[in-house]
């Protein structure tokens, strides 16, 4: 589990509620509260100019020398300047307004020191996802540099998961994700899909920009929820994001969201300039798409394109159960680039051998795994395996379970006892085929 920056009170609105604290499947650590973070505010002045601040050698050599975060009022004296060019270094081009002030430099220093190791990981991972995401943002008519919001949201981790149940590289909560076309259920969580979630984020950001006509306010609305920003604007009678940060109404995480994004963008566009000379960027994500039928196991897809199962899972992080979802005619799956012809050739040959009959079962109130296996006369272990469950897993009403049956046995109709008008009737469960 990775903790990104700070933990604050969670908002109930917006695509994601707390971009500074998120959870992945990699680690599980105790919560790091905002009060425990150690940041030092750099003094601002009327002569403040764009710079690439790097701490002098020997200065601020340990976290103990850094003081706690500054109070809300510290934004009052900020002098904002548009970063057009740093003549001392090569020019950095941005398609969103970028400013450098004491707060931005503070976060640059934070990434260079306290969070350096973690930031190096995020920089390396950004090489894999930024080209795809920038392309999708451009296709939707949005500035490409909005991609650095995903840097702040998740460090480009598809499996990032927050305490407020926001998920994926763009940290959508379930409700907002579904509003913008993402499927979220027991089988599939498209918030984790880098392509689909970026398209959803692009649609959401376009709506926010049309509402606010300002990328700062749009990004703040993405973090806190648009109605939170609207209420702040009405309360203080200003449409200036930086003025809104001088008041207490917005949470600290929202006030810092824009400076954090700017700091990440500045470093990511020129890592060596900021002292990140040891970054090995991952190769850009490349894949092809093929269509398969419902409940096709990823292991079969891996065999068909002669790739590892982990590689297929990595390309399809939205699939949560190791199979394509049931009750769909076709599902579009991603496979390694250049393997489509090989896949189509092998897949047709493997299907007859690998087919495994199964039934689907809709869990009812009060049912247990033991009771379900007894009703269907199947062993518990294969049921747990195909549904990616453990013996201690809990099932709830409305879940759909796959009931695997032996390839060798004759599939007989399952007798289900029903009572209707005082009579006992026989019912037959739906039989399908699992490709594994």
PALUMLO-858668 format. One record per residue (C-alpha): residue number from 1; residue in three letters; x, y, z. Coordinates in Angstrom, 1 decimal, m for minus. Each point is the difference from the previous one (the first is absolute). Example, Ala and Ser with C-alpha at 12.3 -4.5 7.8 and 13.67 -1.06 7.14 Angstrom:
BEGIN
(1,"Ala",(12.3,m4.5,7.8))
(2,"Ser",(1.4,3.4,m0.7))
//
This chain:
BEGIN
(1,"Unk",(0.0,0.0,0.0))
(2,"Unk",(1.4,3.4,m1.0))
(3,"Unk",(m0.8,3.2,1.9))
(4,"Unk",(0.2,3.1,m2.2))
(5,"Unk",(0.8,3.1,2.0))
(6,"Unk",(m2.7,0.6,2.6))
(7,"Unk",(m3.2,m1.3,1.5))
(8,"Unk",(m2.8,2.5,0.6))
(9,"Unk",(m3.8,m0.1,0.5))
(10,"Unk",(m1.7,m1.8,m2.9))
(11,"Unk",(m2.4,1.8,m2.2))
(12,"Unk",(m3.2,m1.7,m1.1))
(13,"Unk",(m0.1,1.5,m3.5))
(14,"Unk",(2.2,0.1,m3.1))
(15,"Unk",(1.8,m2.6,m2.0))
(16,"Unk",(2.3,m0.7,2.9))
(17,"Unk",(0.0,1.2,3.5))
(18,"Unk",(3.6,m0.1,1.2))
(19,"Unk",(2.7,0.0,m2.6))
(20,"Unk",(2.8,0.3,2.6))
(21,"Unk",(m0.8,m3.3,1.6))
(22,"Unk",(m0.6,m3.1,m1.9))
(23,"Unk",(0.3,m3.7,0.3))
(24,"Unk",(1.4,m2.6,m2.4))
(25,"Unk",(0.2,m3.7,0.3))
(26,"Unk",(3.8,0.3,0.3))
(27,"Unk",(0.2,1.0,3.7))
(28,"Unk",(m2.0,0.4,3.1))
(29,"Unk",(1.2,2.7,2.4))
(30,"Unk",(m1.6,2.0,2.8))
(31,"Unk",(m1.6,3.3,m0.9))
(32,"Unk",(2.4,3.0,m0.1))
(33,"Unk",(m1.9,3.0,1.2))
(34,"Unk",(0.5,3.5,m1.4))
(35,"Unk",(1.3,1.2,3.3))
(36,"Unk",(2.8,m2.6,m0.2))
(37,"Unk",(1.3,1.3,m3.3))
(38,"Unk",(3.0,2.2,0.2))
(39,"Unk",(0.1,2.9,m2.4))
(40,"Unk",(1.8,3.3,0.1))
(41,"Unk",(m1.4,3.1,m1.6))
(42,"Unk",(2.5,2.0,m2.0))
(43,"Unk",(m0.4,3.7,0.5))
(44,"Unk",(m1.7,2.0,m2.8))
(45,"Unk",(0.8,3.5,m1.0))
(46,"Unk",(m1.1,2.6,m2.5))
(47,"Unk",(3.0,m0.8,m2.1))
(48,"Unk",(m0.7,m3.7,m0.2))
(49,"Unk",(0.9,m1.4,m3.4))
(50,"Unk",(m0.3,m3.3,m1.8))
(51,"Unk",(2.7,m2.3,1.0))
(52,"Unk",(1.0,m3.6,0.3))
(53,"Unk",(0.8,0.0,3.7))
(54,"Unk",(2.5,m2.7,1.0))
(55,"Unk",(1.1,m0.1,3.7))
(56,"Unk",(3.7,0.8,0.3))
(57,"Unk",(2.2,m2.9,1.0))
(58,"Unk",(m0.1,m0.7,3.7))
(59,"Unk",(m3.1,2.2,0.5))
(60,"Unk",(m3.2,m1.7,1.2))
(61,"Unk",(1.8,m3.3,0.2))
(62,"Unk",(m2.7,m1.7,2.1))
(63,"Unk",(m3.7,0.1,0.5))
(64,"Unk",(0.5,1.2,3.6))
(65,"Unk",(1.0,3.4,m1.3))
(66,"Unk",(m3.3,0.5,m1.8))
(67,"Unk",(m2.8,1.7,1.9))
(68,"Unk",(m3.7,m0.9,0.0))
(69,"Unk",(m2.2,1.3,m2.8))
(70,"Unk",(m1.0,3.7,0.0))
(71,"Unk",(m3.4,1.3,1.0))
(72,"Unk",(m2.8,0.9,m2.4))
(73,"Unk",(0.9,3.7,0.1))
(74,"Unk",(3.4,m0.6,m1.5))
(75,"Unk",(m1.4,0.2,m3.5))
(76,"Unk",(m0.9,3.7,0.5))
(77,"Unk",(3.4,1.4,m1.1))
(78,"Unk",(0.7,m2.3,m3.0))
(79,"Unk",(1.3,1.7,m3.1))
(80,"Unk",(m1.0,m2.0,m3.0))
(81,"Unk",(1.9,0.2,m3.2))
(82,"Unk",(m0.6,m1.9,m3.3))
(83,"Unk",(2.8,m2.4,m0.8))
(84,"Unk",(0.7,0.7,m3.7))
(85,"Unk",(3.7,m0.7,m0.2))
(86,"Unk",(3.0,m0.6,2.2))
(87,"Unk",(2.8,1.6,m1.9))
(88,"Unk",(2.6,m1.8,2.1))
(89,"Unk",(m1.2,m3.4,m1.1))
(90,"Unk",(m1.7,m1.4,m3.1))
(91,"Unk",(m3.6,1.2,m0.5))
(92,"Unk",(m2.8,m2.0,1.4))
(93,"Unk",(m3.3,0.1,m2.0))
(94,"Unk",(m3.4,m0.3,1.7))
(95,"Unk",(m3.5,0.2,m1.4))
(96,"Unk",(m1.5,0.9,3.4))
(97,"Unk",(0.8,3.0,2.1))
(98,"Unk",(3.0,m0.7,2.2))
(99,"Unk",(1.2,2.2,2.9))
(100,"Unk",(2.9,m0.2,2.4))
(101,"Unk",(m0.5,1.3,3.5))
(102,"Unk",(1.2,m1.0,3.5))
(103,"Unk",(m2.6,m2.8,0.2))
(104,"Unk",(1.0,m1.6,m3.3))
(105,"Unk",(3.7,0.2,1.0))
(106,"Unk",(m0.9,m1.5,3.3))
(107,"Unk",(m1.5,m3.1,m1.7))
(108,"Unk",(2.9,m0.2,m2.4))
(109,"Unk",(2.3,m0.2,3.0))
(110,"Unk",(m2.3,m2.5,1.7))
(111,"Unk",(0.2,m2.3,m3.1))
(112,"Unk",(3.8,0.5,m0.1))
(113,"Unk",(0.5,m1.0,3.6))
(114,"Unk",(m2.6,m1.7,2.2))
(115,"Unk",(m1.9,m1.7,m2.8))
(116,"Unk",(2.9,m0.5,m2.4))
(117,"Unk",(0.0,m3.8,m0.1))
(118,"Unk",(m3.7,m0.2,m0.6))
(119,"Unk",(0.1,2.8,m2.6))
(120,"Unk",(2.7,m1.9,m1.9))
(121,"Unk",(m2.4,m2.9,m0.3))
(122,"Unk",(m2.8,2.2,m1.2))
(123,"Unk",(2.3,1.7,m2.6))
(124,"Unk",(1.1,m3.4,m1.3))
(125,"Unk",(m3.6,m1.2,m0.3))
(126,"Unk",(m1.0,3.2,m1.7))
(127,"Unk",(1.9,m1.0,m3.1))
(128,"Unk",(m2.4,m2.9,m0.4))
(129,"Unk",(m3.2,1.9,0.2))
(130,"Unk",(0.6,3.7,m1.0))
(131,"Unk",(0.2,m0.5,m3.8))
(132,"Unk",(m3.3,m1.8,m0.1))
(133,"Unk",(m1.8,2.4,2.4))
(134,"Unk",(1.3,3.1,m1.8))
(135,"Unk",(m1.2,m1.4,m3.3))
(136,"Unk",(m3.5,m0.6,1.4))
(137,"Unk",(m0.1,3.4,1.6))
(138,"Unk",(1.0,1.6,m3.3))
(139,"Unk",(m2.7,m2.0,m1.9))
(140,"Unk",(m2.6,1.5,2.3))
(141,"Unk",(1.2,3.5,m0.5))
(142,"Unk",(1.7,0.5,3.4))
(143,"Unk",(3.4,1.2,1.0))
(144,"Unk",(2.4,m2.9,0.1))
(145,"Unk",(1.7,1.2,3.2))
(146,"Unk",(m3.2,m0.8,2.0))
(147,"Unk",(1.6,m3.5,0.0))
(148,"Unk",(2.0,1.2,3.1))
(149,"Unk",(m3.3,m0.1,2.0))
(150,"Unk",(0.3,m3.8,m0.3))
(151,"Unk",(3.5,0.3,1.4))
(152,"Unk",(m1.3,1.7,3.1))
(153,"Unk",(m3.1,m2.3,0.2))
(154,"Unk",(1.7,m3.3,m0.1))
(155,"Unk",(3.6,0.1,m1.2))
(156,"Unk",(m1.4,m1.7,m3.1))
(157,"Unk",(m0.9,m3.2,1.9))
(158,"Unk",(m3.1,m1.7,m1.5))
(159,"Unk",(m0.5,m1.8,3.4))
(160,"Unk",(0.1,3.1,2.1))
(161,"Unk",(m3.0,m0.1,2.5))
(162,"Unk",(m0.8,2.6,2.6))
(163,"Unk",(m1.8,m0.3,3.3))
(164,"Unk",(m2.9,1.9,m1.6))
(165,"Unk",(m0.2,m2.9,m2.5))
(166,"Unk",(1.4,2.0,m2.9))
(167,"Unk",(1.8,m2.2,m2.5))
(168,"Unk",(2.3,0.0,m2.9))
(169,"Unk",(2.5,2.4,m1.5))
(170,"Unk",(m2.5,2.8,m0.1))
(171,"Unk",(m1.5,m0.9,3.4))
(172,"Unk",(m3.7,m0.1,m0.9))
(173,"Unk",(m2.5,m0.8,2.6))
(174,"Unk",(m2.6,m2.6,m1.2))
(175,"Unk",(m2.9,2.5,m0.5))
(176,"Unk",(2.0,2.5,m2.0))
(177,"Unk",(1.7,m2.8,m2.0))
(178,"Unk",(m3.4,m1.5,m1.0))
(179,"Unk",(m1.2,3.5,m0.9))
(180,"Unk",(2.7,0.2,m2.6))
(181,"Unk",(m0.4,m3.5,m1.4))
(182,"Unk",(2.2,m2.2,2.1))
(183,"Unk",(m1.3,m3.4,1.0))
(184,"Unk",(0.6,m0.8,3.7))
(185,"Unk",(m1.2,m3.4,1.3))
(186,"Unk",(1.3,m3.2,1.6))
(187,"Unk",(1.5,m1.2,m3.3))
(188,"Unk",(1.3,3.2,m1.6))
(189,"Unk",(1.2,3.4,1.3))
(190,"Unk",(0.8,2.2,m3.0))
(191,"Unk",(1.2,2.7,2.3))
(192,"Unk",(3.3,m2.0,m0.1))
(193,"Unk",(0.1,m0.1,m3.8))
(194,"Unk",(2.6,2.7,m1.0))
(195,"Unk",(m1.7,0.6,m3.4))
(196,"Unk",(m3.7,0.0,1.1))
(197,"Unk",(0.7,2.0,3.2))
(198,"Unk",(1.9,2.6,m1.9))
(199,"Unk",(m2.8,0.4,m2.4))
(200,"Unk",(m2.4,0.4,2.9))
(201,"Unk",(2.3,2.5,1.7))
(202,"Unk",(0.2,2.0,m3.2))
(203,"Unk",(m3.8,0.2,m0.2))
(204,"Unk",(m0.3,1.0,3.6))
(205,"Unk",(2.8,2.7,m0.3))
(206,"Unk",(m1.6,1.4,m3.2))
(207,"Unk",(m3.3,0.4,1.9))
(208,"Unk",(1.8,1.7,2.9))
(209,"Unk",(1.8,2.4,m2.3))
(210,"Unk",(m3.2,0.9,m1.8))
(211,"Unk",(m1.5,0.8,3.4))
(212,"Unk",(3.0,2.0,1.5))
(213,"Unk",(1.9,1.2,m3.1))
(214,"Unk",(3.2,m0.4,2.0))
(215,"Unk",(2.3,m3.0,0.2))
(216,"Unk",(0.9,0.7,3.6))
(217,"Unk",(m3.6,0.0,1.1))
(218,"Unk",(m0.8,m3.0,m2.2))
(219,"Unk",(2.9,m2.0,1.6))
(220,"Unk",(m1.1,1.1,3.5))
(221,"Unk",(m3.6,m1.1,m0.9))
(222,"Unk",(1.4,m3.4,m1.0))
(223,"Unk",(1.5,m0.3,3.4))
(224,"Unk",(m2.6,1.4,2.3))
(225,"Unk",(m3.1,m0.3,m2.2))
(226,"Unk",(m1.4,2.8,m2.2))
(227,"Unk",(m2.7,1.1,2.4))
(228,"Unk",(2.5,0.5,2.8))
(229,"Unk",(1.9,2.4,m2.3))
(230,"Unk",(m3.2,1.7,m1.1))
(231,"Unk",(m1.0,0.6,3.7))
(232,"Unk",(3.4,1.4,0.7))
(233,"Unk",(m0.2,2.4,m2.9))
(234,"Unk",(m3.4,1.2,1.1))
(235,"Unk",(1.0,0.4,3.6))
(236,"Unk",(3.1,2.1,m0.7))
(237,"Unk",(m1.2,1.6,m3.2))
(238,"Unk",(3.1,m0.8,m2.0))
(239,"Unk",(0.9,m2.3,m2.9))
(240,"Unk",(3.7,0.1,0.8))
(241,"Unk",(1.2,m3.3,1.2))
(242,"Unk",(3.0,1.5,1.8))
(243,"Unk",(m2.2,2.4,1.9))
(244,"Unk",(m2.3,m2.9,1.0))
(245,"Unk",(3.1,m1.7,1.6))
(246,"Unk",(0.3,2.9,2.4))
(247,"Unk",(m3.2,m1.0,1.7))
(248,"Unk",(m0.7,m2.9,2.3))
(249,"Unk",(m3.0,m1.4,m2.0))
(250,"Unk",(2.0,m2.3,m2.3))
(251,"Unk",(1.9,m2.9,1.5))
(252,"Unk",(3.7,0.0,0.1))
(253,"Unk",(0.2,m2.8,m2.6))
(254,"Unk",(m2.0,2.1,m2.5))
(255,"Unk",(2.1,3.1,0.6))
(256,"Unk",(3.2,m2.0,m0.6))
(257,"Unk",(m1.3,m2.0,m3.0))
(258,"Unk",(1.0,2.6,m2.6))
(259,"Unk",(3.5,0.7,1.5))
(260,"Unk",(0.6,m3.7,0.3))
(261,"Unk",(m0.9,m0.6,m3.7))
(262,"Unk",(2.3,2.9,m1.1))
(263,"Unk",(2.9,m1.4,2.1))
(264,"Unk",(m0.5,m3.5,m1.5))
(265,"Unk",(m0.3,1.4,m3.5))
(266,"Unk",(3.2,2.1,0.3))
(267,"Unk",(2.0,m2.9,1.3))
(268,"Unk",(m1.5,m2.6,m2.4))
(269,"Unk",(0.8,2.2,m3.1))
(270,"Unk",(3.6,0.4,0.9))
(271,"Unk",(1.0,m2.5,2.8))
(272,"Unk",(3.8,0.6,m0.3))
(273,"Unk",(m0.4,3.7,0.6))
(274,"Unk",(m1.5,m0.8,3.4))
(275,"Unk",(2.5,m2.6,0.9))
(276,"Unk",(m1.8,m3.2,m1.1))
(277,"Unk",(2.8,m1.4,m2.1))
(278,"Unk",(m0.6,m3.7,1.0))
(279,"Unk",(m3.5,m0.5,m1.6))
(280,"Unk",(m0.5,m2.9,m2.4))
(281,"Unk",(m3.3,0.7,m1.7))
(282,"Unk",(m2.1,m3.0,m0.9))
(283,"Unk",(m0.8,m0.7,m3.6))
(284,"Unk",(m3.2,1.6,m1.4))
(285,"Unk",(m3.0,m2.2,0.2))
(286,"Unk",(m0.8,m1.7,m3.3))
(287,"Unk",(m2.7,m2.6,m0.7))
(288,"Unk",(m2.6,m1.3,m2.5))
(289,"Unk",(m3.6,m0.9,0.7))
(290,"Unk",(m1.9,m3.2,m0.8))
(291,"Unk",(m3.6,m1.0,0.8))
(292,"Unk",(m0.7,m3.2,2.0))
(293,"Unk",(m3.2,m1.5,1.4))
(294,"Unk",(m1.3,0.3,3.5))
(295,"Unk",(1.9,m1.7,2.9))
(296,"Unk",(3.2,m0.6,m2.0))
(297,"Unk",(2.9,m0.6,2.4))
(298,"Unk",(3.0,2.2,m0.2))
(299,"Unk",(2.2,m3.1,0.2))
(300,"Unk",(m1.5,m1.2,m3.3))
(301,"Unk",(0.6,3.4,m1.6))
(302,"Unk",(3.6,m0.1,1.2))
(303,"Unk",(0.5,m3.4,m1.6))
(304,"Unk",(m1.6,1.1,m3.2))
(305,"Unk",(2.4,3.0,m0.5))
(306,"Unk",(3.0,m1.9,1.6))
(307,"Unk",(0.3,2.6,2.8))
(308,"Unk",(0.2,m0.3,3.7))
(309,"Unk",(m3.1,0.2,2.1))
(310,"Unk",(1.5,2.9,1.9))
(311,"Unk",(0.5,1.9,m3.2))
(312,"Unk",(m3.7,m0.5,m0.9))
(313,"Unk",(m1.1,1.1,3.4))
(314,"Unk",(2.2,3.1,m0.2))
(315,"Unk",(m1.6,1.0,m3.3))
(316,"Unk",(m3.5,m0.6,1.4))
(317,"Unk",(0.0,1.2,3.6))
(318,"Unk",(m3.7,0.6,0.0))
(319,"Unk",(m0.8,m3.7,0.0))
(320,"Unk",(m0.3,m1.0,3.7))
(321,"Unk",(m0.7,m3.7,m0.2))
(322,"Unk",(2.4,m1.4,m2.6))
(323,"Unk",(m2.7,m0.4,m2.6))
(324,"Unk",(m2.0,2.2,m2.3))
(325,"Unk",(m3.4,1.0,1.5))
(326,"Unk",(m3.0,m2.3,m0.5))
(327,"Unk",(m3.3,1.1,m1.7))
(328,"Unk",(1.7,1.9,m2.8))
(329,"Unk",(0.1,m1.2,m3.6))
(330,"Unk",(3.5,1.2,m0.6))
(331,"Unk",(2.8,1.6,2.1))
(332,"Unk",(2.9,2.0,m1.5))
(333,"Unk",(3.2,m1.2,1.5))
(334,"Unk",(3.5,1.5,m0.3))
(335,"Unk",(3.0,m2.2,m1.1))
(336,"Unk",(3.7,0.9,m0.6))
(337,"Unk",(0.6,2.0,m3.1))
(338,"Unk",(0.7,m2.1,m3.1))
(339,"Unk",(m1.7,m3.2,1.3))
(340,"Unk",(m3.4,0.4,m1.5))
(341,"Unk",(0.6,m2.4,m2.9))
(342,"Unk",(1.6,m2.6,2.3))
(343,"Unk",(m2.9,0.3,2.5))
(344,"Unk",(m2.7,m0.5,m2.7))
(345,"Unk",(1.8,m3.1,m1.3))
(346,"Unk",(0.6,m1.6,3.4))
(347,"Unk",(m3.3,1.0,1.7))
(348,"Unk",(m2.2,m1.9,m2.4))
(349,"Unk",(2.2,m3.2,0.5))
(350,"Unk",(0.0,0.3,3.8))
(351,"Unk",(m3.7,0.7,0.6))
(352,"Unk",(m1.3,m3.6,m0.5))
(353,"Unk",(2.6,m1.4,2.3))
(354,"Unk",(m0.3,2.7,2.7))
(355,"Unk",(m3.7,0.2,0.2))
(356,"Unk",(m1.5,m0.6,3.4))
(357,"Unk",(m3.7,0.0,0.7))
(358,"Unk",(m1.3,2.2,2.8))
(359,"Unk",(m3.1,1.5,1.4))
(360,"Unk",(m0.6,3.5,1.4))
(361,"Unk",(m1.6,0.5,3.4))
(362,"Unk",(m1.5,3.2,1.3))
(363,"Unk",(0.6,0.1,3.8))
(364,"Unk",(m3.1,0.4,2.1))
(365,"Unk",(m0.3,1.4,3.5))
(366,"Unk",(1.4,m2.3,2.6))
(367,"Unk",(1.7,m2.4,m2.4))
(368,"Unk",(3.5,m1.3,0.8))
(369,"Unk",(2.8,m1.5,m2.1))
(370,"Unk",(m0.4,m3.4,1.7))
(371,"Unk",(m3.8,0.0,m0.7))
(372,"Unk",(0.5,1.0,m3.6))
(373,"Unk",(2.5,m2.8,m0.7))
(374,"Unk",(m2.3,m2.5,1.7))
(375,"Unk",(m3.0,1.1,m2.1))
(376,"Unk",(2.0,m0.3,m3.3))
(377,"Unk",(1.8,m3.2,1.1))
(378,"Unk",(3.5,1.5,m0.7))
(379,"Unk",(3.2,0.2,2.0))
(380,"Unk",(0.9,3.2,1.8))
(381,"Unk",(3.6,0.4,m1.3))
(382,"Unk",(m0.8,0.5,m3.7))
(383,"Unk",(m2.8,2.3,0.8))
(384,"Unk",(2.3,2.2,2.0))
(385,"Unk",(2.7,m0.1,m2.7))
(386,"Unk",(m2.2,1.0,m2.9))
(387,"Unk",(m1.5,2.8,2.1))
(388,"Unk",(3.3,1.1,1.5))
(389,"Unk",(m1.3,m0.5,3.5))
(390,"Unk",(1.3,m1.4,3.3))
(391,"Unk",(m1.7,m2.3,2.5))
(392,"Unk",(m0.3,3.0,2.2))
(393,"Unk",(m1.5,2.3,m2.7))
(394,"Unk",(m3.4,1.4,0.6))
(395,"Unk",(m2.7,0.0,m2.6))
(396,"Unk",(m2.9,2.3,m0.1))
(397,"Unk",(m3.4,0.3,m1.6))
(398,"Unk",(0.2,0.9,m3.7))
(399,"Unk",(3.4,m1.5,m0.7))
(400,"Unk",(0.4,m2.3,m3.1))
(401,"Unk",(2.0,m3.1,0.5))
(402,"Unk",(1.3,m2.5,m2.6))
(403,"Unk",(m0.7,m3.6,0.8))
(404,"Unk",(2.6,m2.1,m1.7))
(405,"Unk",(m0.9,m3.6,m1.1))
(406,"Unk",(2.2,m2.8,m1.1))
(407,"Unk",(0.9,m0.4,m3.7))
(408,"Unk",(m0.3,m3.7,0.3))
(409,"Unk",(m3.5,m0.3,1.5))
(410,"Unk",(m3.2,0.2,m1.8))
(411,"Unk",(m1.7,3.3,0.8))
(412,"Unk",(m3.4,m0.7,1.4))
(413,"Unk",(m2.6,2.6,0.8))
(414,"Unk",(0.2,1.2,3.6))
(415,"Unk",(m3.2,m0.6,1.9))
(416,"Unk",(m1.0,3.1,2.0))
(417,"Unk",(m2.8,m0.3,2.4))
(418,"Unk",(m2.6,2.7,m0.4))
(419,"Unk",(m3.3,0.5,1.7))
(420,"Unk",(m2.9,1.5,m1.9))
(421,"Unk",(m3.6,m0.3,0.9))
(422,"Unk",(0.9,m2.7,2.5))
(423,"Unk",(1.6,m2.2,m2.7))
(424,"Unk",(3.6,m1.1,m0.4))
(425,"Unk",(1.4,0.7,m3.5))
(426,"Unk",(3.4,m0.7,m1.6))
(427,"Unk",(2.1,2.7,m1.5))
(428,"Unk",(3.2,m0.1,m2.0))
(429,"Unk",(2.9,2.3,0.6))
(430,"Unk",(1.6,1.7,m3.0))
(431,"Unk",(2.9,m1.9,m1.5))
(432,"Unk",(2.8,1.7,m1.8))
(433,"Unk",(3.6,m0.7,m1.0))
(434,"Unk",(3.1,1.3,1.8))
(435,"Unk",(3.1,0.4,m2.2))
(436,"Unk",(3.0,m0.4,2.3))
//
